[in-house]
């Protein structure tokens, strides 16, 4: 973790977010709205900490207790005044351009999200359709929706704590995708979120593809633990994990999953739960699990977990491709052609998947308290997509307890989350979690992992 010594600077935007209304600036300065400014401060510090391998959000804040950032309103626009920022964000006293762009993306999304929620007379986030429209507005405001583009955005999921060989494999897959002029969208952090972008950048360069898109989608609770990597050229911050996940599947056209830990398992359960919804039965959505030869046992374990919990219908929604980056890219390219044909036939937009049915349980923010974690319905006496939702919530709670500031505090105060359910489900869950711990997939290498959960048996 870096030292607390920091740099002071004033920076101006370039090309976007150079105008804020006096009302918008006042929202960040309002002493009665300290929560909004604190979100802005935390996200900004995470952005400026780019390149420093750490996944402890509280430790980052403790390392820079005097860091602050303010919007300065001027007649010709705005500036950001930063105090005690990490030295690694500067070169010869000048802020790195990519980090500067990310800072203004943070400002744009924090301000716009607050204004849409606060000022809308019709928005009701308890209604499913309103949630999807809200996400659409945030994506549009971030200029992520490009009406003229084809189905070419590949979402890549995987762990931030992976080995060097696993990271190299993600780069090779990204390279093969880049050679086919496909664009990359990830959770924007290190590890399997950075590797595909780095590989695709080389593939794009070889094809002289000048408009490569490296989209990073994050949320305030996770950004400090997974600071945006420097390749991201389109960053956006959603209000919570549920809206972040929905943004992935609405904007992306296909998904590739690399090895990871509980966060990756959460993502897998999310997309399978969506695809298992009866209304999505005929919708093409290419989903590939892939890794190097050494990861074959990992995906056998994931496949076994899915088979014993969600059943054979869930297994039909994905392919496992081991140690063949070129085949991964070719299979994805073919799958995206099917997506294009389906969108044309059903007159759905290429840039936002409006037809995808998402049950409200996947949209409602899950608060991982000890009570909520203990009351999860991990049983098969419900439709598979709802069981997937409950399992997703279990993994989401463990992610929170591992790296999110609020979750870490809860574990410190009340001890580990206690999880129970039907015998078959809970036994498979326990085996999977034990494997993640044994393989070092819970925290970055070198960090001692203290479990934030406890499997207490069947209900």
PyMOL commands that set and color helices and strands:
alter all, ss='L'
color gray80, all
select helices_A, chain A and resi 22-29+31-48+57-63+87-89+97-119+128-141+164-179+191-193+195-206+220-223+241-251+262-275+278-280+293-309+312-315+325-346+360-362+370-374+384-403+405-414+423-438
alter helices_A, ss='H'
color red, helices_A
select strands_A, chain A and resi 6-12+68-74+77-86+90-91+94-95+153-157+183-186+214-219+234-238+254-257+287-291+319-322+417-421+453-458
alter strands_A, ss='S'
color yellow, strands_A
deselect
rebuild
show_as cartoon
